Amino acid sequence: MTANPPSMLPPELEPLRVELRAYYRELPQLLEDGAEGKYAVVKNGEMHGVWDTTHDAYQFALFKFGEERPLIQRIDERFLTVLAPVFGPLPLTETGTN
């Protein structure tokens, strides 16, 4: 038994586990690229672009995926802290920071 077991996703988010893991993995680079406040489109564990508005992201997703719903998530630094207990620490970047 570990001292700090990983947190679980709420049941309603469990179907998005693969997409949330990919979002979390890409988040440091997105933030470094200045995308905070924009919207990421993630499907099947892959990032499919960043859009300025939820409307633009949704229009792209509808065109690209049809009725298959992707994760459309606002790029927000706070998710680094929120998702870390679920997915674990991110590997260090080349600069030595997360």
N, C-alpha and C positions, 0 to 999 in steps of 0.2 A: 504494500500500500504506500502511495506517495504522500508526502506531507501536504502538497497542494495539487489535488487532482484538477485536470482541466475543466473549465466551465463548459456547460452544455449550451447549445443554441436553444432558444425557445422552440417548442414544437412547430410553430407556424413558419419558422425560418429554416428548419431542417431540410426541406426540399431544395433550398438554395445553397447548401453547404459548399458544393464545388465552386459555384460562382463567387460566394463570399470569400472562400480561400484564395481564389485568383485575384479578387479585388484587393484583399489584404496584402498579398504578395507584391502586387504592382503599385500599391499606394505610395511607398516612399519615392519611387521614381516619378510618379504623377505629381507629387508635391514638389519635388525638385524641379520639375519641368514647368512649374507655375500654373498647374491646372486646378488648384484649390478653388472650390465653388462651382466648378463645371460638373458635368455628369458623364460617368463611365457606363458603357454598355458591355456587359460580360455575359457570355453564353458558353456552356460546355467547358468551363475552366479557361477560357481564352478572352483576352481583352479585344473588343471590336471597335474601339474608338472612344473619343472624348468629344462631348458636345457642349455648347454654351448653355443650352436650356433643356429642361425636361421634355419639352415639346419636340425639339430637334432630335433628341436621343430616342424618343418614342417613335417618331416618324421613320428614322433609320431602322430601328428594330422591327417595326412592322413590315417594312420593305424587305429587310434581310431575312427575317425569321418567320414571317406570317403569324400564325396563331401560337407558335411556340414562344412562350414568354421568357425573355432574358432578365437578368438583373440590371436595372437602371439605378445607379447609385450616385448620390452627390459625393464629390471628392472632398473629404473633410479630414483634417489631421487627427481629430478626436477618435476616429475609428482605429488608429494605431493602438490606442490604449484599450478601447472597447473589445477589439477582436483578439488581442494578444492572449488573454486567458483561454480562448477557444482554440486557437491555431498555434500557439507557442511563439517564442521570440523569432523575429526575422533575422536572417543572416546579416552580418555586417556588410556594408557597402564598401566600395574601394576607398572611401575617405575614412573608414573606420567607425562610421555612425550608422544607425538604422534609418 
